[in-house]
Amino acid sequence: MSIENSNIYVNREISWLKFNERVLEEAEDQRVPLMERLRFVSIYGSNLDEFMMIRVGTLFDSLLLGETAWDSKTNLTPQDQLDGIFRLVKILSGRLCCAYTDIVAQLRDYNVQQINCEQMDDYEREIVTKYYNDELRPLLSPQIVDKQHPFPFFINEKLYVGLHFKTAKDKIQFGVIPVSDVFSRLFTFPGPEGVGYRFVLVEDIIAHFADNIFSKYKIQSKFVMRVTRNGDININEGLYDEDIDWRDEMERLLKKRRRSTAVRLQLSGALEPELLKYLCKKLDLTEREVVIEGQPLDLSFIYPLTEKLEQHHENLYYDALPPVLSFNGPSMIERITKQGDMLLSLPFQSIKPFLDLVEEAAMDPLVVSIKITLYRVASNSKLVSSLIKAAENGKDVLVMFELRARFDEQNNINWSKQLEEAGCTVIYGVEHFKVHSKLMVITRKDKGKLSYICQIGTGNYNEKTARIYTDLSLITANEAIAKEALNVFQALLLGNFVEESNHLLVAPLQLRNRLLDMIAEQTAIAKAGGSAEIMIKINAISDKELIDQLLLASQAGVKIKMFVRGICCFRAGIPGISDNITVKSIVGRFLEHSRIYVFGVGERRKIYIGSADWMSRNTQFRVEVACEILDDTVKAEIMHILDVLDSDDVKARQMDADGKYQQLFGNAMTEHTDSQRALYQYYAEQGAETNVIEPPKSFWEKFQHLFKNNH
């Protein structure tokens, strides 16, 4: 069967929504602790918000430009894709409401109740009335909207209480009250026995007292509304002009983002038809982009909500799985240079050895330079503090800081200023290409001889996400790898790209071609009757050429195992086309984030870890780096990780030939494998070289094995 003529390709946007549906399944799963289910509700909502701002925003832009055939794989127009997106979003919205309602109902058993003002007792009503009069009312900015009063600008993702007034039939008149960010969303009352609480959301309080604000009007209905706007940034707009400071331009574009085109209107309930039409006209939306929600429109309040009962109801949360400290010796430099390569497997192992390495390098008199690429860092970054210290100690510190890391732009701008002030050399990458690689080289000079320590990772240098994302970090003193990494930095300084390397795969000029060559090599082996295998762990795959070559490899008999957390733009298991490919998606307590590429079997097997997903944006429009694993011990460890992932039948979903993901959890009498739990146990049993385990620092580091009775 021809690849082109088959229905094998899947639209990228629909595939992403299917991934978010798997997140929603965790919120629906009765086996997941209640507060963790609530956390997945919030994750689903924040994921969808970003998708609407970026992906849907991009599709709106393409409509304005008159583009017709946007998706090269499915040939769906932007209009077709938007129709499919909002159709599916509205279906999932109903499920989200059911999940939220179910969780809140079950929380009543633990004396946690969401209420509205009508459900308050006299004592609670008195407290809320005083809070409204003393704290809320003075800061509210209510506004009438009619022919005499201009239609307001609704800020991106901000909540508004709306009121529709009874007027003559030919008039539209309503009022809006912005819900200020100054207010805490949660207002709580002590619960029975002091271990629970009743809570009300501030938008419900404002809506309740809105009658007093608009006492001269006859209120027909009340509602809460929220507008989502296009959040994509046009980085070409003046960003590379010679006379414009990049940071200043990025800050200007961030402000512009807040006033961009509306792409979605969320409402807490159905509106009168004439008011809905009026709002859609003013916001330049159609009713397709209007989503009626049954749960709160902004779910960010869930995080502070879930922290309140931790010490009283531990059974509502995951058990603690503190990251294992894999090395606790006095010198990371000595450990790497004398004992060989080290692989950190986050979050099962702590990021502390890497942070210790950078801190030690900042103080080591033999270190002459540190070069590093930064994409996302923590708001209170120990790593950046060490780099500043290194510069202050006279080291040559080069930081390639990517200002265009989406939604981290302001944080990166702030840190880049501090680095420059400390004496670091800060560069911002290559025109039109994001630098997404995770790369660091420390250079030491001892008695005139240079030596190197190089780090290549799959995830960001972020202490916060290092405790919840699965990532791999290779630290090596291999000189050949380090010199190739230095070539990457040299190219960035000159505004060029690396064209040739041996152990590194570097985008945009060679990574994709090298991947294609290795797929072709396995295809040729299979055609010759040999044993050929490919194993890939990535977050997303949409690059059509890579997909097509994998399909041809499957048809030649290459056994292909893929672990794709999110977007997968083809269907596996189709007879004669992709039946030698299995695709699994693992969604659990940790966010699967590591990228691993494996080609071949036995002694001919090549293993790489890196920063790139198999998407066109990564392979063609970003600077990405993947590194070949040369150490046999590290190779064995990575293969063990993949084997454990392959055995997961608890959190893994496998794609069928229809493109649907089926949960693998089978007979409850048999033992099952939660890969994330199993990997934690593996590293915990290994322990540190001094058998030290790092204690948890906050609630979010507490995780529970969901199926303890089955292990």
Summary of the structure (lengths in Angstrom):
residues: 711
radius of gyration: 27.1
end to end distance: 44.1
largest distance: 90.0
contacts: 2370
relative contact order: 0.10
helix: 41%
strand: 22%
